[in-house]
Amino acid sequence: DQIEQDKRDRALRVAREKAERDGGGAAAAQAEEPAAPSMLLSGPPKVSSDSNQARLQIRPMMQAGKGGPAPPVTHVFTADQTLKDVIEFIKKEMPHVGSHFKLSMSFPRKDFEHHHESMTLKDLGLVPNAALILST
């Protein structure tokens, strides 16, 4: 989503600069302005790296029956919650997973171990968002 928003912002900026170079000046730049608010409203709000929320997508890699892996679950945690809170959420909201599983990230590659459970999501680099892989 952020990449798409950056592309729209860049296209708008290039169009303004081209209009100014071509002599249209402010009138041509103003012609582009009405599109800007609708573009900004359609994109997600920008989140800074010092955000106080962690939007985590949890992707199960194990079978949830005959249909293949269960669909991913997305949840927003506060940045100061711990990995233990995420594990408790998984156990509660995804009971088919069981109680023995591993969490990891594919990029940057990181396997979460028992000693990570007391660390905050911010300290683990999971803020503002991350995808966690759930495996057995």
TALIN-V75123 format. One line per field, one symbol per residue. psi: psi as a letter, one per 40 degrees, with the letter a starting at -180 (. if undefined). burial: b if it has 16 or more other C-alpha atoms within 10 Angstrom, else e. A space follows every 10 residues. Layout:
psi: ???
burial: ???
//
This chain:
psi: dddddddddd dddddddddd deedbddddd dddddddddd ddiiihhief ieihhhhhhh eihfaeeaii iihhihiide iidddddddd ddegdedaeh iihiidhihh hhideedeii dddefeheii hhhhi.
burial: eeeebeebee ebeeebeebe eeeeeeebbe eeeeeeeeee eeeeeeeeee ebbbbbbbbb bbeeeeeeeb eeeeeebbbe bbbbebbeeb beeeeebeee eebbbeeeee eeeeeebeeb bbeeebbbbb bbbbee
//
